[in-house]
């Protein structure tokens, strides 16, 4: 089982500019991936796997603006949306789906979610270090940005970090694994009770017996 904690980020002007840039690059990369898959589907009736999509767009300028694993996750989401579309088409052929699905389209500008795997984020002096793409370091001289780590979670337990843009604000979502809960039962402290068979007689049944 996994839990998710959401924290509103209160960025200064510099961090806000970085987050806006990063999430806008995610939007542009998602649209590039969508364009590639749509064109392939129109021409061949097939869709690429997520690995094919990673490889085909690996040299894309928007891919290079993001940390590689974050860029791959962005394209994976695109691939999964088309995979779901194909699954619904098969459902129509099998008569298990009645409404024709709509081919996944483009994002109309705006900002898109950015997801980092847990192992990519380092913790230093209470700050989480989020790496940026190689192109960003060349363009702006930046290789990372930092966000405070919440004190109620343990860094090593975090499996995924998400930068979520919503309503002109930014949120950090931390996905962590919840340990399996195994209740400890002491059989010596178990209380049992014998209700007795006669105490469970149904009143309706008793009434029917009297009627007949």
C-alpha positions, 0 to 999 in steps of 0.5 A: 500500500502507498500513501501520498502527502501533498504540500503547498509550495510557497516559492520565491520568484526564482523558484517559481520561475524554475517550476513554471519553466519545468512544468511548461517543458513537460507540457511541450514534451507531452504534446511532442509525444502525442504528435508522434504517436498519433502520426504513427497510429494514422499511418500504421494503426499501431502505437509505440511502446513507452520504451520506443517513445523514450528512444524516439524523443530522447534527443528532443529539446524539451526532453533535454530540458528535463531530468531524463527520468522525469522526461521518460515518465512524462512520455510514459503517461502519453504512451499509457493514454494511447494504450488505454485507447486501444484497449477501449477500441478492442472493447467495442469489437467485443461488445464490452464497450458501447461508447466510442473512445476519443483519440488522445489529443494535445494539451492546450498550453498550460503547465503539466505534472512532473514526476521524479523517481525517489532515488533521483532526489537527494536530501541535504541539510533538510532540503530535497535536491531536484535535478534539472536537465542537461540543457538547462545547465547549459542555458541558465547555469542551473543543475537543480532546485531545492524544496524543504523536506517535510519533517513527518516523513523519512526520506528513504521511504519516499518512492516518488515525488511529483511537482503538481501545478494547480490553480496558479499554485504549485504542490509537492506530492510525496508518495511513500510506502505504508508498511504492512500492518499485522495485528498482534493477537494474544490468544490467551486474552480472547473473550468468547461468548455462547449466545445459545441457540434458543436466543437466535429464534426468528420472531417471524418464524415463531409467528408462522409456526403459531399460525399453522 
